[in-house]
Amino acid sequence: MLARQPRLAPLLPKGAAESMERLMLHTGLLKPWMLRLYAAPWYGRLVTSIERHTVPGQVLCVGLRKRFMDDETRAALAEGKRQVLVVGAGLDTLCWRLAKEYPEVTFIELDHPASQAMKREALEGLGPLPPNLHLVGVDLARTSLEEALSQLAAWQKETPSVVIAEAVLMYLKEAHVSTFLEAVYRSTGPGSRLLCTCFRWEVNGRATAGAGTRQLISKSLRLAGEPLLWIVRDGELDPLLARHGFRQDASPERVELHRRYLVPAGLPEVPVSDFEFPVVADKE
């Protein structure tokens, strides 16, 4: 839908919308009639109206977090990182797209076996998978991340790496977030980078959503089977990351999506929700 809006389409990662469309059509989860709906001006106005009364800029937030992950991964590869691991990738196309551009880099996705099987079948239907792309089905509720990586011949734990957990950590209990961070630290080489998103109800004392909207979001996710289990409180993230050997870069010009993307694009008036926010942290 964002790719069909001339003002917002340039903000998306290059080729991401097209790749997602091809993949989703091949899985059958996306229908041609849906594409016609997304392109209809009245539908865009309807979504904007709903957002205005609930969570302004939420759809755009999803698009910009995809751009953020794309930009940050490319920057890390330019710095010399040689492995990319995406945990809980779902039908995201980042690894599929970048594996073709960076044949010298190892790309690994870990996801639930059922989800990964569907994705593999769809991608293989679109052509041969890049040899440096590894789609691994693993139930992380039964097998630890560290154990899963130790069993992969393609993964080299001493290699500087990028680990991505987009829209994942908020569905874990805080103790499991700590376990995840410990596993990432022990399974990656010096100078590795963690890219993730976290969830918050306020930032610097300012609410990111009203009480009614909070209830709506929480109930909707609970009904979808993905209840929010970890909500970051002000001042909590830095010490948590530090305890597990990571140094966060919270520079506003880097991690604030509005400042990083909308202001330079000449769209400062366009809202983007900020209860889900991106995080960059380097292994110390």
Backbone bond lengths (Angstrom), bond angles and torsions (degrees), N, CA, C in turn:
res aa  C-N    CA-C-N  psi(-1)  N-CA   C-N-CA  omega(-1)  CA-C   N-CA-C  phi
1 M - - - 1.453 - - 1.525 110.90 -
2 L 1.340 117.02 -43.63 1.468 120.60 177.89 1.520 111.08 -62.50
3 A 1.333 116.92 -37.18 1.459 120.93 -178.57 1.518 111.92 -66.73
4 R 1.310 117.57 -16.44 1.457 121.64 -179.73 1.529 112.22 -97.14
5 Q 1.325 116.34 7.19 1.464 121.31 176.54 1.528 108.36 -109.95
6 P 1.339 118.04 108.81 1.473 121.40 -173.21 1.522 114.60 -52.57
7 R 1.338 116.91 -32.11 1.461 119.65 -178.21 1.517 111.92 -72.84
8 L 1.334 117.13 -33.00 1.460 121.38 -172.31 1.526 113.55 -102.94
9 A 1.316 117.69 -22.70 1.466 120.96 -176.95 1.531 113.14 -54.19
10 P 1.364 119.90 -40.32 1.471 119.27 -179.51 1.529 114.05 -64.14
11 L 1.343 117.89 -13.85 1.459 120.63 -179.52 1.523 112.42 -80.72
12 L 1.320 117.61 -14.91 1.463 121.35 -176.42 1.521 110.79 -81.22
13 P 1.335 118.31 157.62 1.465 120.19 175.58 1.521 109.58 -60.94
14 K 1.315 116.02 141.15 1.462 120.62 -177.89 1.530 110.52 -60.19
15 G 1.318 115.56 124.09 1.456 121.09 176.65 1.506 115.49 81.39
16 A 1.332 118.51 -5.11 1.463 120.37 -174.45 1.524 112.09 -69.19
17 A 1.325 117.12 -43.91 1.465 119.85 -178.19 1.523 110.54 -64.73
18 E 1.333 115.95 -42.18 1.467 119.80 -179.96 1.530 111.03 -64.36
19 S 1.331 116.90 -42.39 1.467 120.78 178.95 1.522 110.87 -64.70
20 M 1.326 116.01 -42.14 1.465 119.88 179.05 1.525 110.99 -63.77
21 E 1.336 115.90 -40.65 1.466 119.72 179.46 1.530 110.68 -61.79
22 R 1.320 117.45 -46.09 1.465 120.54 179.45 1.527 111.50 -61.14
23 L 1.323 115.92 -45.23 1.461 120.28 -178.68 1.524 111.29 -64.92
24 M 1.326 116.40 -46.78 1.463 120.24 -176.35 1.522 111.87 -67.80
25 L 1.326 117.73 -36.43 1.459 120.16 176.26 1.525 110.17 -64.15
26 H 1.334 116.02 -38.34 1.461 119.67 -177.29 1.528 111.38 -71.05
27 T 1.325 117.59 -30.68 1.464 119.41 176.74 1.526 111.41 -74.33
28 G 1.325 116.63 -20.67 1.453 120.69 -176.04 1.512 113.55 88.56
29 L 1.341 116.75 -3.47 1.463 120.22 179.48 1.526 111.68 -75.40
30 L 1.324 116.02 -22.85 1.461 121.92 177.03 1.523 107.99 -111.63
31 K 1.337 116.53 130.97 1.461 122.10 -178.96 1.530 109.82 -109.89
32 P 1.323 117.47 151.49 1.476 119.96 178.17 1.526 112.97 -54.49
33 W 1.342 117.21 -35.66 1.460 118.72 -179.46 1.525 111.17 -65.94
34 M 1.346 116.89 -28.62 1.460 119.87 177.21 1.523 110.93 -66.75
35 L 1.325 116.23 -38.58 1.461 119.94 179.10 1.527 110.38 -63.27
36 R 1.323 116.15 -39.75 1.471 119.32 177.78 1.528 110.28 -64.88
37 L 1.326 115.78 -36.60 1.466 119.83 177.88 1.519 110.97 -65.05
38 Y 1.346 116.92 -46.52 1.451 120.86 -178.25 1.530 111.96 -61.64
39 A 1.346 115.97 -28.45 1.462 119.87 -178.39 1.523 112.74 -84.33
40 A 1.331 117.12 -11.87 1.463 120.47 -177.01 1.525 110.78 -73.12
41 P 1.335 118.26 126.65 1.478 120.63 -179.87 1.522 112.76 -56.03
42 W 1.349 117.16 -37.94 1.468 119.21 -178.13 1.527 111.40 -64.22
43 Y 1.345 115.86 -32.42 1.464 118.77 -179.10 1.533 110.34 -70.34
44 G 1.331 115.83 -41.08 1.463 119.52 176.55 1.513 111.66 -60.30
45 R 1.343 116.46 -40.65 1.465 120.39 178.55 1.525 110.66 -66.25
46 L 1.335 116.80 -36.86 1.462 120.43 178.90 1.523 110.91 -64.09
47 V 1.336 116.71 -46.18 1.462 120.70 179.40 1.524 110.44 -61.63
48 T 1.332 116.81 -43.50 1.461 121.17 179.23 1.532 110.76 -61.53
49 S 1.321 116.34 -39.90 1.464 120.15 179.73 1.524 111.22 -65.88
50 I 1.326 116.40 -42.51 1.466 120.00 178.44 1.526 110.11 -63.42
51 E 1.335 116.14 -44.23 1.464 120.27 179.70 1.527 111.25 -61.56
52 R 1.318 116.16 -40.00 1.471 120.33 -176.64 1.525 110.78 -57.97
53 H 1.334 116.93 -31.47 1.461 121.00 -177.81 1.523 112.78 -98.53
54 T 1.311 117.53 0.11 1.467 120.82 179.52 1.531 110.62 -129.83
55 V 1.329 116.61 -81.65 1.468 120.98 -177.85 1.535 108.92 -128.40
56 P 1.327 118.53 89.21 1.464 120.29 -179.19 1.522 112.09 -57.49
57 G 1.329 115.58 128.79 1.456 120.54 174.79 1.510 115.55 80.77
58 Q 1.341 119.03 19.03 1.458 119.71 -177.31 1.536 111.83 -72.40
59 V 1.324 117.56 -41.88 1.468 119.47 178.41 1.519 110.17 -62.07
60 L 1.331 116.51 -43.23 1.455 120.17 178.84 1.517 111.11 -64.20
61 C 1.331 117.55 -34.53 1.469 121.19 178.14 1.521 110.47 -58.31
62 V 1.344 116.78 -41.71 1.461 120.07 178.92 1.527 110.24 -62.54
63 G 1.331 116.84 -44.64 1.457 119.96 178.86 1.514 112.84 -63.29
64 L 1.337 116.85 -40.82 1.459 119.93 -178.05 1.521 112.44 -73.86
65 R 1.326 117.55 -30.01 1.460 117.71 177.03 1.526 109.75 -70.41
66 K 1.349 117.43 -30.22 1.465 120.44 173.36 1.528 109.93 -65.65
67 R 1.326 116.48 -41.73 1.469 120.63 177.88 1.520 110.09 -63.68
68 F 1.328 116.23 -41.30 1.458 121.49 -180.00 1.527 110.45 -60.29
69 M 1.319 117.81 -49.21 1.464 121.56 -179.30 1.523 111.10 -62.86
70 D 1.308 116.47 -38.92 1.463 120.79 178.23 1.523 110.78 -64.39
71 D 1.331 116.47 -50.16 1.468 120.90 -178.95 1.521 111.60 -62.22
72 E 1.331 116.69 -45.80 1.462 120.39 -176.79 1.531 111.68 -68.58
73 T 1.321 117.52 -35.22 1.461 119.85 178.00 1.517 110.31 -67.32
74 R 1.313 116.75 -44.33 1.464 120.15 178.20 1.532 111.01 -61.82
75 A 1.323 116.53 -40.53 1.464 119.81 179.05 1.523 111.02 -63.54
76 A 1.328 116.34 -40.87 1.467 120.50 179.49 1.523 110.90 -65.31
77 L 1.325 117.22 -39.54 1.464 120.33 178.25 1.527 110.41 -66.18
78 A 1.331 116.34 -36.04 1.462 119.73 177.28 1.530 111.13 -65.61
79 E 1.335 116.41 -27.11 1.468 120.82 178.44 1.524 112.45 -80.86
80 G 1.334 117.26 -10.41 1.462 119.49 177.96 1.512 116.67 116.54
81 K 1.345 117.94 0.66 1.463 118.79 175.35 1.527 108.61 -64.33
82 R 1.342 117.34 141.68 1.455 119.81 -173.24 1.529 113.91 -125.64
83 Q 1.317 117.62 8.89 1.459 122.15 174.50 1.525 108.90 -139.17
84 V 1.317 116.60 141.40 1.464 121.64 174.49 1.522 107.66 -127.04
85 L 1.322 115.94 124.87 1.460 122.30 177.22 1.521 108.57 -118.77
86 V 1.334 116.52 125.93 1.458 121.25 175.12 1.524 107.95 -113.87
87 V 1.313 116.33 121.22 1.458 122.53 -179.59 1.524 108.84 -99.44
88 G 1.340 116.44 124.04 1.458 120.17 -179.10 1.510 112.22 68.94
89 A 1.335 117.00 48.09 1.467 121.25 -173.81 1.521 113.29 -70.79
90 G 1.352 117.56 -25.46 1.453 118.05 -175.46 1.520 110.36 59.52
91 L 1.332 116.62 -132.89 1.453 121.14 -179.78 1.523 111.94 -101.65
92 D 1.313 117.06 21.27 1.462 121.26 175.21 1.531 109.50 -63.01
93 T 1.337 116.68 147.42 1.468 120.75 -174.94 1.527 113.91 -108.33
94 L 1.324 118.77 7.84 1.465 121.00 -174.71 1.530 111.85 -54.44
95 C 1.324 117.43 -54.99 1.468 119.88 -177.16 1.517 111.79 -64.01
96 W 1.303 117.16 -41.02 1.466 121.76 -179.84 1.524 110.58 -60.01
97 R 1.336 116.16 -42.66 1.468 119.86 -179.59 1.527 111.77 -71.19
98 L 1.329 116.13 -47.47 1.459 119.22 -173.15 1.520 113.01 -75.17
99 A 1.337 117.69 -26.99 1.468 119.72 179.73 1.522 111.17 -60.03
100 K 1.316 116.41 -32.22 1.461 120.13 179.26 1.529 110.98 -73.15
101 E 1.328 116.07 -32.75 1.468 120.59 -178.20 1.525 112.83 -81.92
102 Y 1.333 116.51 -27.97 1.468 121.22 -176.04 1.539 109.44 -123.60
103 P 1.340 117.84 74.04 1.469 120.16 -175.73 1.520 113.78 -65.28
104 E 1.347 117.42 -16.60 1.458 120.71 -179.69 1.528 112.64 -87.21
105 V 1.319 117.05 -3.53 1.466 122.84 -177.75 1.528 109.25 -105.15
106 T 1.338 116.44 140.99 1.460 121.85 176.15 1.527 109.51 -89.91
107 F 1.326 116.38 127.32 1.467 122.37 178.72 1.528 108.45 -115.89
108 I 1.327 116.32 127.17 1.459 121.62 -178.95 1.526 109.47 -130.33
109 E 1.323 115.62 133.42 1.457 121.48 172.47 1.525 108.60 -114.52
110 L 1.315 116.12 133.11 1.464 121.94 171.72 1.519 108.14 -113.77
111 D 1.317 116.04 125.85 1.462 119.41 177.76 1.525 108.67 -154.70
112 H 1.320 115.84 169.87 1.462 120.98 -179.37 1.533 109.28 -56.40
113 P 1.324 118.31 139.52 1.473 120.81 -176.63 1.527 114.53 -52.57
114 A 1.332 118.23 -39.46 1.466 120.42 -179.00 1.532 110.70 -66.11
115 S 1.326 116.37 -44.93 1.468 120.59 178.94 1.521 110.95 -64.84
116 Q 1.325 115.73 -41.99 1.456 119.89 -177.05 1.522 111.61 -68.40
117 A 1.323 117.06 -35.44 1.464 120.48 178.81 1.520 110.92 -64.72
118 M 1.332 116.92 -42.56 1.461 120.64 178.10 1.522 110.87 -63.46
119 K 1.331 116.05 -42.67 1.456 119.59 -178.72 1.524 110.87 -66.84
120 R 1.319 117.03 -43.73 1.462 120.78 -179.79 1.529 110.55 -59.36
121 E 1.325 115.93 -46.40 1.465 119.91 -179.35 1.529 111.02 -59.42
122 A 1.350 115.92 -42.58 1.458 119.85 -179.38 1.528 111.50 -67.60
123 L 1.328 117.52 -44.76 1.465 120.57 -179.00 1.524 111.01 -65.20
124 E 1.317 116.82 -41.84 1.465 119.55 179.77 1.521 110.70 -66.15
125 G 1.329 116.99 -26.82 1.457 120.39 175.84 1.518 112.44 -71.41
126 L 1.332 116.32 -16.87 1.464 121.28 178.81 1.526 112.16 -96.64
127 G 1.319 117.48 -2.69 1.459 121.27 179.43 1.516 111.06 138.08
128 P 1.330 117.33 169.42 1.463 121.06 -179.22 1.530 111.06 -60.34
129 L 1.326 115.91 139.57 1.460 119.89 176.77 1.521 109.81 -71.73
130 P 1.330 118.31 142.87 1.468 119.93 173.99 1.525 109.74 -57.27
131 P 1.323 118.49 139.10 1.469 120.29 -176.63 1.524 114.03 -64.36
132 N 1.334 117.16 -18.91 1.460 120.53 179.88 1.530 112.58 -93.86
133 L 1.345 116.96 8.47 1.466 121.80 177.65 1.522 109.11 -107.03
134 H 1.336 115.83 124.97 1.468 121.70 -177.47 1.524 108.96 -121.65
135 L 1.334 116.65 115.49 1.457 122.32 177.57 1.525 108.19 -99.59
136 V 1.309 116.12 112.74 1.461 121.01 -172.17 1.521 109.78 -115.38
137 G 1.332 115.46 122.62 1.453 120.33 176.20 1.514 110.59 -89.35
138 V 1.320 116.65 121.45 1.463 120.69 179.56 1.528 108.93 -152.46
139 D 1.296 116.46 136.95 1.460 121.91 176.68 1.523 107.81 -90.97
140 L 1.325 116.43 101.44 1.463 120.55 -176.13 1.522 112.50 -71.93
141 A 1.329 117.43 -5.18 1.457 119.78 171.83 1.525 110.69 -78.02
142 R 1.337 115.87 -18.53 1.464 120.93 -178.84 1.522 112.79 -112.21
143 T 1.338 116.15 -30.29 1.463 121.64 -178.40 1.516 108.62 -120.91
144 S 1.311 118.11 128.74 1.459 120.67 -178.67 1.527 110.61 -67.70
145 L 1.319 115.68 154.72 1.463 120.82 178.18 1.522 110.76 -58.67
146 E 1.320 116.32 -43.70 1.466 120.37 -178.64 1.525 110.78 -62.71
147 E 1.318 117.05 -42.39 1.459 120.42 179.01 1.522 110.84 -65.88
148 A 1.339 116.68 -42.68 1.460 120.29 -179.69 1.529 111.16 -60.59
149 L 1.331 116.84 -42.14 1.463 120.05 179.97 1.526 111.77 -70.27
150 S 1.314 116.40 -35.30 1.466 119.43 -179.10 1.522 111.61 -65.69
151 Q 1.324 117.21 -21.59 1.463 121.27 -179.14 1.520 113.04 -91.06
152 L 1.345 116.84 -1.74 1.459 120.91 -178.76 1.523 110.22 -98.62
153 A 1.317 116.56 116.76 1.464 120.33 179.30 1.518 111.52 -63.85
154 A 1.338 117.16 -28.63 1.466 120.57 -177.12 1.526 112.59 -73.44
155 W 1.336 117.05 -20.19 1.471 120.39 -176.33 1.520 110.38 -91.86
156 Q 1.336 116.39 126.50 1.460 123.00 178.63 1.523 108.72 -111.93
157 K 1.327 117.61 109.73 1.465 121.44 -170.33 1.524 113.59 -68.59
158 E 1.319 119.25 -16.79 1.461 120.99 179.37 1.523 112.76 -92.84
159 T 1.328 117.57 -1.17 1.461 121.88 -177.00 1.527 110.96 -86.49
160 P 1.330 118.64 134.39 1.469 120.61 174.26 1.527 109.94 -57.86
161 S 1.319 115.71 128.65 1.465 120.03 -168.66 1.525 111.68 -135.47
162 V 1.331 114.64 166.68 1.463 122.82 170.40 1.523 106.78 -116.22
163 V 1.322 116.52 125.79 1.464 121.56 177.53 1.525 108.02 -115.87
164 I 1.331 116.24 125.83 1.466 122.12 -175.67 1.522 109.70 -116.94
165 A 1.321 115.65 128.29 1.467 122.16 174.27 1.522 106.89 -131.82
166 E 1.311 115.51 82.27 1.468 121.52 -176.28 1.520 109.79 -91.84
167 A 1.339 116.27 125.38 1.461 121.94 179.58 1.528 111.56 54.69
168 V 1.328 116.02 45.29 1.459 121.94 -178.19 1.533 111.64 -124.20
169 L 1.336 116.61 -48.96 1.464 120.51 -168.31 1.525 113.61 -65.67
170 M 1.333 117.70 -28.13 1.474 118.88 -179.30 1.518 112.95 -68.44
171 Y 1.335 116.53 -13.12 1.459 120.43 178.73 1.526 112.42 -98.00
172 L 1.348 116.19 8.62 1.459 121.75 177.43 1.523 109.57 -109.83
173 K 1.328 116.71 150.28 1.454 120.03 170.29 1.522 108.91 -68.62
174 E 1.333 116.31 154.12 1.463 119.59 -175.21 1.525 111.70 -57.65
175 A 1.321 118.04 -37.36 1.470 120.75 178.71 1.523 110.78 -62.18
176 H 1.337 116.46 -35.53 1.457 119.92 179.68 1.524 111.33 -75.78
177 V 1.340 116.65 -28.94 1.468 119.81 172.88 1.523 109.36 -62.74
178 S 1.325 117.25 -43.61 1.463 121.22 177.54 1.524 111.14 -61.25
179 T 1.324 116.54 -41.73 1.462 120.31 178.01 1.519 110.73 -62.65
180 F 1.327 116.23 -40.09 1.460 121.18 177.71 1.528 110.95 -61.40
181 L 1.332 116.62 -46.87 1.466 120.55 -179.58 1.527 111.32 -62.50
182 E 1.320 116.79 -40.11 1.466 120.62 177.77 1.531 110.49 -62.01
183 A 1.326 116.26 -42.20 1.459 120.57 -179.55 1.519 111.34 -65.67
184 V 1.329 116.92 -41.66 1.464 120.17 178.37 1.522 110.14 -62.73
185 Y 1.336 116.18 -42.83 1.469 119.58 -179.42 1.522 110.91 -61.90
186 R 1.334 117.37 -44.97 1.460 120.74 -175.89 1.533 113.08 -76.48
187 S 1.316 116.70 -16.92 1.467 119.36 -173.60 1.521 114.17 -105.77
188 T 1.337 117.09 7.15 1.462 120.16 -177.78 1.527 110.85 -129.25
189 G 1.321 114.84 159.03 1.454 120.53 -179.21 1.519 113.26 -82.13
190 P 1.340 116.44 175.24 1.464 121.55 179.93 1.527 111.37 -58.27
191 G 1.325 115.48 141.23 1.461 119.83 176.84 1.511 114.53 77.04
192 S 1.322 117.82 10.90 1.458 120.45 179.52 1.531 110.59 -68.23
193 R 1.321 115.15 159.85 1.472 119.95 -174.49 1.520 110.83 -126.21
194 L 1.320 115.50 136.61 1.460 122.90 175.32 1.524 108.66 -105.05
195 L 1.324 116.01 127.56 1.460 123.09 173.93 1.523 107.12 -119.46
196 C 1.311 116.85 125.23 1.459 119.08 -179.26 1.519 109.45 -152.02
197 T 1.323 115.26 174.08 1.458 120.07 170.58 1.520 108.14 -122.82
198 C 1.322 115.20 147.76 1.460 122.15 179.13 1.521 109.00 -128.70
199 F 1.326 116.05 171.19 1.458 122.59 -174.72 1.529 109.24 -120.85
200 R 1.323 115.71 139.74 1.465 119.83 179.39 1.532 109.19 -147.04
201 W 1.323 114.58 152.83 1.464 120.07 175.73 1.524 111.90 -101.12
202 E 1.336 116.95 -13.67 1.469 118.90 176.50 1.524 109.47 -153.84
203 V 1.320 115.40 154.55 1.456 121.76 177.26 1.522 107.77 -136.13
204 N 1.326 115.63 124.22 1.474 121.77 -177.80 1.530 111.21 53.38
205 G 1.334 115.31 39.81 1.458 120.24 177.90 1.511 115.11 81.07
206 R 1.331 117.84 -2.88 1.465 121.49 -178.80 1.527 109.26 -101.55
207 A 1.330 116.47 130.35 1.464 120.55 -179.17 1.519 110.47 -68.66
208 T 1.331 116.75 136.87 1.466 121.05 176.94 1.521 111.31 -87.65
209 A 1.319 117.35 -12.43 1.465 121.83 177.97 1.515 108.77 -160.76
210 G 1.329 116.29 149.01 1.449 121.03 178.05 1.515 112.04 -69.93
211 A 1.326 115.84 167.69 1.464 120.65 -176.64 1.525 111.54 -60.25
212 G 1.343 117.21 -41.23 1.453 120.58 179.89 1.517 112.08 -64.52
213 T 1.321 115.18 -41.20 1.464 119.81 179.16 1.522 110.82 -67.04
214 R 1.328 116.38 -38.64 1.466 119.97 177.16 1.523 110.68 -57.90
215 Q 1.330 115.94 -46.33 1.454 120.32 179.80 1.521 111.05 -63.12
216 L 1.328 116.35 -40.75 1.462 120.89 179.86 1.522 110.67 -62.24
217 I 1.350 116.53 -46.80 1.462 120.77 -179.54 1.524 110.49 -63.12
218 S 1.318 116.12 -48.09 1.462 120.87 -177.50 1.525 111.58 -61.51
219 K 1.336 116.82 -45.73 1.459 120.47 -179.00 1.523 111.35 -66.95
220 S 1.334 116.56 -40.01 1.465 120.26 -179.43 1.520 110.69 -62.32
221 L 1.330 116.31 -45.09 1.463 119.72 -179.77 1.520 111.59 -67.91
222 R 1.335 116.34 -35.60 1.464 119.57 178.04 1.522 110.73 -64.99
223 L 1.339 116.26 -42.26 1.468 120.63 178.96 1.526 111.06 -66.32
224 A 1.348 116.56 -30.11 1.464 120.80 178.55 1.525 111.78 -79.03
225 G 1.341 116.64 -1.60 1.459 120.37 179.52 1.509 113.99 84.47
226 E 1.341 117.05 13.48 1.466 121.12 -179.06 1.531 109.33 -130.17
227 P 1.313 117.96 68.84 1.465 119.82 -178.64 1.523 111.94 -66.58
228 L 1.328 115.47 146.71 1.464 120.54 175.75 1.520 108.93 -71.35
229 L 1.324 116.84 123.94 1.457 121.33 -178.13 1.525 112.79 -114.57
230 W 1.340 117.48 -21.84 1.463 119.96 -179.45 1.517 109.27 -134.00
231 I 1.321 115.74 111.12 1.457 122.17 178.04 1.523 107.42 -115.07
232 V 1.317 117.02 121.70 1.457 122.78 -174.92 1.520 110.32 -73.89
233 R 1.310 115.74 132.71 1.465 121.38 175.94 1.533 109.75 -98.31
234 D 1.319 115.45 156.26 1.467 120.41 179.42 1.523 110.79 -51.83
235 G 1.318 116.58 132.15 1.458 121.87 175.77 1.512 114.86 78.00
236 E 1.325 118.59 3.31 1.457 121.45 -174.05 1.530 113.24 -88.90
237 L 1.334 117.47 -33.70 1.456 120.15 -167.77 1.520 113.25 -71.17
238 D 1.311 117.45 -45.13 1.470 120.87 -178.21 1.532 112.39 -53.90
239 P 1.339 118.67 -54.47 1.472 118.73 -179.84 1.524 113.09 -64.64
240 L 1.335 117.75 -32.87 1.462 119.62 177.95 1.526 110.52 -63.53
241 L 1.307 116.65 -47.17 1.465 120.60 179.06 1.528 110.74 -63.77
242 A 1.325 115.84 -41.61 1.472 119.79 -178.93 1.522 111.38 -62.84
243 R 1.328 117.51 -37.93 1.469 120.61 179.58 1.527 111.47 -61.98
244 H 1.307 116.02 -24.75 1.464 119.76 -177.97 1.530 112.89 -107.06
245 G 1.337 115.33 14.34 1.457 119.55 171.20 1.510 116.02 89.25
246 F 1.346 117.80 22.14 1.458 120.97 -179.08 1.532 110.40 -121.55
247 R 1.317 114.76 143.73 1.468 121.04 177.82 1.524 108.13 -112.40
248 Q 1.323 115.48 119.47 1.462 120.73 -177.10 1.531 111.28 -83.33
249 D 1.323 116.58 141.86 1.457 121.84 169.10 1.528 106.84 -107.94
250 A 1.326 116.31 103.89 1.463 121.24 -177.78 1.520 111.67 -103.90
251 S 1.344 117.36 25.60 1.465 120.87 178.53 1.522 109.72 -56.22
252 P 1.346 118.22 125.53 1.470 120.44 -176.95 1.522 113.15 -55.28
253 E 1.334 116.45 -39.64 1.465 118.46 -178.29 1.528 112.81 -67.99
254 R 1.335 116.03 -13.23 1.463 119.66 179.03 1.523 112.57 -99.59
255 V 1.312 118.01 -42.29 1.469 120.27 -170.68 1.529 114.79 -108.46
256 E 1.322 118.80 -11.10 1.464 119.56 175.90 1.520 108.63 -86.15
257 L 1.308 116.82 112.64 1.460 121.15 -172.84 1.521 112.41 -61.33
258 H 1.318 117.14 -38.85 1.466 120.44 -179.97 1.521 110.39 -63.26
259 R 1.317 116.37 -46.95 1.463 120.33 -177.99 1.531 111.50 -69.73
260 R 1.322 116.58 -37.91 1.467 119.79 -175.61 1.529 112.60 -73.90
261 Y 1.333 117.44 -36.29 1.461 118.98 -171.44 1.527 115.08 -117.03
262 L 1.320 118.28 -43.07 1.453 120.04 -173.64 1.523 112.65 -77.04
263 V 1.335 117.22 -41.89 1.468 119.56 -179.55 1.525 111.39 -63.12
264 P 1.349 120.18 -49.57 1.469 119.38 178.08 1.530 113.62 -62.44
265 A 1.340 116.87 -25.80 1.464 120.25 179.82 1.524 112.28 -82.57
266 G 1.330 116.56 1.58 1.458 120.34 -179.00 1.517 112.89 74.18
267 L 1.341 116.84 27.81 1.467 121.73 -179.52 1.531 111.50 -124.19
268 P 1.326 118.26 49.12 1.471 119.35 -176.49 1.521 113.24 -66.11
269 E 1.326 117.25 -19.44 1.468 120.26 -178.28 1.526 112.44 -82.62
270 V 1.326 117.72 -10.91 1.462 120.96 -177.76 1.525 109.53 -81.03
271 P 1.332 118.16 125.32 1.468 119.64 -178.33 1.519 112.01 -80.89
272 V 1.328 115.42 150.96 1.460 121.74 171.38 1.523 106.89 -139.05
273 S 1.313 117.03 130.22 1.461 119.82 -177.51 1.526 109.90 -65.02
274 D 1.328 116.07 152.23 1.467 118.80 -177.11 1.512 113.53 -131.59
275 F 1.356 117.71 19.20 1.465 116.28 175.23 1.526 110.79 -77.43
276 E 1.330 118.57 -26.79 1.462 120.28 169.05 1.520 106.96 -102.92
277 F 1.327 116.53 123.39 1.463 119.05 -172.29 1.529 110.94 -131.33
278 P 1.332 117.15 150.18 1.464 120.83 -178.61 1.522 112.27 -84.02
279 V 1.319 114.84 152.82 1.470 122.35 -177.87 1.541 108.79 -132.44
280 V 1.333 115.08 137.03 1.462 122.20 172.84 1.519 107.20 -121.58
281 A 1.336 117.22 125.94 1.453 120.19 179.64 1.533 109.06 -143.93
282 D 1.328 115.75 131.82 1.466 121.05 -179.92 1.521 111.05 -102.45
283 K 1.312 115.05 143.03 1.461 120.96 176.81 1.517 109.44 -70.04
284 E 1.328 115.89 127.38 1.470 120.07 -177.30 1.528 110.45 -85.50
